[in-house]
Amino acid sequence: MLRQDSQDAPLFGEEDGNMGARKSNIRHPLVSFFHLFFRTSAILVYLLCDIFSSRFIACMVTIILLLSCDFWTVKNVSGRLLVGLRWWNQVDTDGKSHWVFESRKTHSPNTASSAESRIFWLGLIVCPVFWIMFVFSTIFSFKMKWLAVVLMGLVLQWANLYGYVRCKFGGQTNLRNMAQNYLGTQIFKQAMKKTEEP
């Protein structure tokens, strides 16, 4: 498993003290737009499909195309340009599968801006939550014809989220410890703010 240093791309919610006002601007507006466009379009088409169209197959194909475009865009374009991370799977000559997680070096002149990083991580984290809710709502409302569509949405978006979290925090990192450390840091910051207030 290959992995490079991943300290230059701030995770959503992290403060990035070394970036000035110039780097907080969005330097890749088209990439940022499409990072969110395909994700939100798939969700909106799913939500509004029964209202505007009674043709299930047309809605299903549209949603799957949007999800596929989103998966490809996030994995191959927006992750690399917005936060300097990328991941992929390769099969060696023996037929063994290897996951590769890479990050742009810290001394690179094209470090990610904090605004682009927030857009990337916000879209990457929030949209799978919607697909989780859609899975439960589909099961509880007995709309089983939609189950394959919402499961595909969940799997494709969860795969990108998982891949980029592994890129950011390392291939061997225990995700439970990472979540505990993040929550501990946030609680500590809140406690320090309250003690500083008069």
C-alpha positions, -999 to +999 in steps of 0.1 A: +000+000+000+015+033-011+009+065+009+024+099+009+023+127+035-013+141+040-008+171+062-015+199+037-052+193+030-073+206+059-102+184+068-137+200+070-139+218+103-101+221+108-085+255+112-058+263+087-037+290+103-009+293+077-032+302+048-038+339+041-069+356+027-058+349-008-059+311-003-094+311+012-108+320-022-122+294-045-095+288-071-114+260-090-150+272-092-160+248-120-147+218-101-163+230-069-196+234-088-196+199-103-184+184-070-218+195-056-239+195-087-240+157-095-245+148-058-274+172-051-290+166-086-292+129-078-308+136-045-333+161-060-342+138-088-349+110-063-370+133-041-390+149-070-393+119-093-427+108-081-441+143-084-429+151-119-428+117-136-446+084-133-419+066-154-398+046-129-372+034-155-365+070-167-360+082-132-339+053-122-316+057-152-313+094-146-303+089-109-278+062-117-262+083-144-259+113-120-245+090-093-220+076-118-209+110-129-206+121-093-184+091-084-161+096-113-159+134-108-152+132-070-127+103-073-107+115-103-111+153-104-124+172-074-105+152-047-072+158-065-078+195-073-097+207-042-079+189-014-049+172-030-060+136-023-066+106-045-071+069-041-075+040-064-073+002-066-047-016-087-042-053-094-007-067-096+006-094-119-002-121-092-039-110-092-037-094-057-057-062-052-038-032-037-054+000-025-033+031-031-039+063-011-019+095-021-017+130-009+000+161-023+032+170-006+031+199+020+058+219+002+037+219-030+029+254-044-007+243-052-019+237-017-057+235-013-076+266-001-097+263+030-129+273+012-124+245-014-115+221+014-147+229+032-168+225+001-152+192-007-156+177+028-191+191+033-203+175+001-185+143+008-200+139+043-235+153+040-247+135+009-242+099+021-263+108+052-292+116+028-288+082+011-288+064+045-321+082+053-334+072+019-326+035+025-345+035+057-375+055+043-376+031+013-377+001+035-403+015+060-426+028+033-424-005+013-412+012-019-390-018-027-386-008-064-365+021-052-343+000-029-317-009-056-314+028-066-309+041-030-285+013-022-264+022-053-264+059-042-253+049-007-226+025-019-211+049-045-210+079-022-199+059+008-170+044-013-157+079-021-161+090+016-143+060+028-115+063+003-109+100+010-110+095+048-084+067+044-063+091+022-065+119+048-057+098+079-037+069+065-045+035+053-038+018+086-056+043+109-084+030+130-114+051+121-129+047+156-098+062+173-099+090+147-135+099+155-128+098+192-097+121+188-117+145+167-146+147+192-121+151+221-104+180+203-137+197+196-148+193+233-114+207+244-118+237+221-153+244+235-141+241+271-112+265+264-135+291+249-158+290+279-129+294+303-115+324+284-149+342+285-153+368+313 
